[in-house]
Amino acid sequence: MALKAVIFDMDGVLVDSEGFWAKAEMEVFSSYGVQITDDLAAQTKYMTTKEVTEFWYERFPWGNLDVPALEQEVVSRVIELIQLEDCVMSGVQEFIKGLKNKEYKIGLATNAPLRVADAVLEKLQVRDYFDTVHSSEFEELGKPHPAVYLSSAQQLNISPEYCIAIEDSHSGLKAAKAAGMKTIVFTNNDEDIDFEHADFKILNFESVQLPVL
């Protein structure tokens, strides 16, 4: 079966930015009186920004919950950190260009809001290589639900079975598998990571050949 499209997750794959979300949430929600613990924060790691806001409000209700405004505060701070910090995954730009040269369609499917994806692609200077960029904010449910991947495949006009997703999380791999795609787990040089939903493993983008199925 010929592979036609590669769809990237963003946080933890294109950029090492997962710590930025934790930092932004800590700053923003603490200012509303939320007492953030590592245990609770760990539960929010792969949620959408809206889900995270609701999670904290449920546990530490503050006056006048304005979910959209709070989301935007967190997102704006994350974008600031992406722009300021050195967070690009080593070798990923060359990897993307290599895929494009081989005429693969390229997509981005993220739980993060679209304006964060735009900031990341601008930082990497690879926006023109992507045939579609899609966010779970336009779906009823985020990953691990497959919607963001199914929509991405549809936008690429390629059946999910001809797509492969590159993910770093269990919930992302589960989403891609449920959409009917092949999967690669990107471990950022952590050899101990092994996920049941991953068909292949990439340690880093500097020494990788894409499996052609």
C-alpha positions in Angstrom: 0.0 0.0 0.0 1.5 3.3 -1.0 1.7 6.0 1.6 0.4 9.4 0.2 0.3 11.8 3.2 2.1 12.5 6.5 0.2 14.3 9.2 2.1 15.9 12.1 1.0 16.6 15.6 2.4 19.9 16.8 3.3 20.2 20.5 6.1 17.7 21.3 6.6 16.9 17.6 7.3 20.1 15.6 8.3 22.1 18.7 9.2 21.2 22.3 6.5 23.3 23.7 4.5 21.2 26.1 6.3 22.9 29.0 5.0 26.3 27.7 1.4 25.2 28.1 2.1 24.2 31.7 3.9 27.5 32.4 1.1 29.6 30.7 -1.6 27.8 32.5 0.2 28.1 35.9 0.6 31.8 35.4 -2.9 32.5 34.2 -4.9 30.2 36.4 -2.9 31.0 39.6 -3.9 34.6 39.1 -7.5 33.5 39.5 -6.8 31.7 42.7 -6.4 28.2 41.3 -4.0 26.1 43.4 -2.1 24.1 40.8 -0.5 20.8 41.9 1.7 18.6 39.7 -0.8 15.7 40.1 -3.7 17.8 38.9 -1.6 19.5 36.2 -0.6 16.1 34.8 -4.3 15.3 34.2 -4.6 18.3 31.9 -1.6 17.6 29.8 -3.4 16.5 26.6 -6.7 18.4 27.0 -7.8 21.3 24.7 -7.4 24.8 26.3 -11.2 24.9 26.8 -11.2 21.5 28.6 -8.3 22.7 30.8 -10.2 25.9 31.7 -13.3 23.9 32.7 -11.2 21.4 34.6 -9.7 24.1 36.9 -12.9 26.0 37.3 -14.7 22.9 38.5 -12.1 22.4 41.2 -11.4 26.1 42.2 -14.4 28.1 41.1 -13.8 31.8 40.8 -16.2 34.6 40.1 -17.5 35.1 36.6 -16.2 32.3 34.4 -15.4 33.6 31.0 -14.0 30.6 29.2 -13.1 32.2 25.9 -11.3 35.1 27.5 -9.3 32.8 29.8 -8.4 30.5 26.9 -7.1 33.5 24.9 -5.0 34.6 27.9 -3.3 31.2 28.0 -2.9 30.9 24.2 -1.4 34.4 23.9 1.2 33.6 26.6 2.0 30.2 24.9 2.5 32.1 21.6 4.8 34.6 23.3 6.9 31.7 24.7 7.1 30.0 21.3 8.3 33.2 19.7 10.9 33.9 22.5 12.3 30.5 23.3 14.5 28.1 21.3 12.0 25.2 20.9 12.2 23.9 17.4 12.7 20.1 17.2 16.2 19.6 15.7 16.1 18.5 12.0 12.3 18.8 11.6 12.4 21.5 8.9 14.7 19.4 6.7 12.5 16.4 7.4 9.4 18.2 6.2 11.2 19.6 3.1 12.4 16.0 2.3 8.8 14.8 2.5 7.7 17.5 0.2 10.4 16.7 -2.3 9.1 13.1 -2.4 5.6 14.6 -3.2 3.9 13.5 0.0 0.9 15.6 1.1 1.6 17.2 4.4 -0.8 18.0 7.2 -0.9 19.3 10.7 -3.5 18.0 13.2 -3.4 19.6 16.7 -5.5 19.9 19.8 -4.0 23.4 20.2 -5.9 26.5 18.8 -5.2 27.4 15.2 -3.4 30.6 16.1 -0.8 28.7 18.0 -0.3 26.4 14.9 0.2 29.5 12.8 2.8 30.9 15.2 4.7 27.6 15.2 4.7 27.3 11.4 5.9 30.8 11.1 8.7 30.1 13.7 9.8 27.1 11.6 9.2 28.9 8.3 7.5 25.8 6.9 4.0 27.1 6.4 4.2 26.7 2.6 5.0 23.0 2.9 1.7 22.2 4.6 -1.3 21.3 2.5 -3.7 21.5 5.4 -3.5 22.8 9.0 -6.4 21.8 11.3 -7.2 22.2 14.9 -9.5 20.4 17.3 -11.1 23.8 18.2 -13.2 23.2 15.0 -14.4 19.8 16.1 -16.8 18.7 18.8 -14.1 16.7 20.5 -10.3 16.8 20.7 -7.9 13.9 20.6 -8.1 11.0 21.6 -11.3 11.4 19.4 -10.3 10.9 15.8 -12.2 13.9 14.4 -9.2 16.2 13.8 -7.5 13.4 11.8 -10.5 12.4 9.8 -11.1 16.1 8.9 -7.4 16.5 8.0 -7.5 13.5 5.6 -10.7 14.9 4.1 -9.0 18.3 3.5 -6.1 16.5 1.9 -8.5 14.5 -0.2 -6.7 11.3 0.8 -8.3 8.3 2.4 -7.0 7.8 6.0 -5.5 4.4 5.2 -3.0 6.2 2.9 -2.0 8.6 5.7 0.5 8.2 8.5 0.5 10.3 11.7 3.5 11.4 13.7 2.6 11.8 17.4 4.3 11.9 20.7 1.3 11.1 23.0 -0.9 8.1 23.8 -4.0 10.1 23.2 -2.8 11.4 19.8 -1.8 7.9 18.6 -5.1 6.6 19.7 -6.9 9.4 17.7 -4.9 8.6 14.5 -5.4 4.8 14.9 -9.2 5.3 15.4 -9.2 7.4 12.2 -7.7 4.4 10.4 -4.2 5.7 9.9 -0.7 4.2 10.3 1.2 5.8 13.2 4.7 6.8 14.2 5.6 7.7 17.8 8.2 10.5 18.0 10.2 10.1 21.2 12.7 13.0 21.1 15.6 10.5 21.7 13.9 8.7 24.6 14.5 5.1 23.8 12.2 3.8 26.6 9.0 5.2 25.1 6.9 2.5 23.5 3.2 2.8 22.8 0.8 0.1 21.7 -0.8 2.3 19.1 2.4 3.1 17.3 3.4 1.2 14.2 6.8 2.8 14.0 9.1 4.8 16.2 11.3 7.8 15.4 13.9 8.9 18.0 14.8 12.1 16.2 14.3 13.8 12.8 18.0 14.0 12.0 18.6 10.4 11.2 15.3 9.0 10.0 14.0 7.4 6.9 10.2 7.5 6.5 8.8 3.9 6.3 7.1 3.4 3.0 4.3 1.0 3.4 
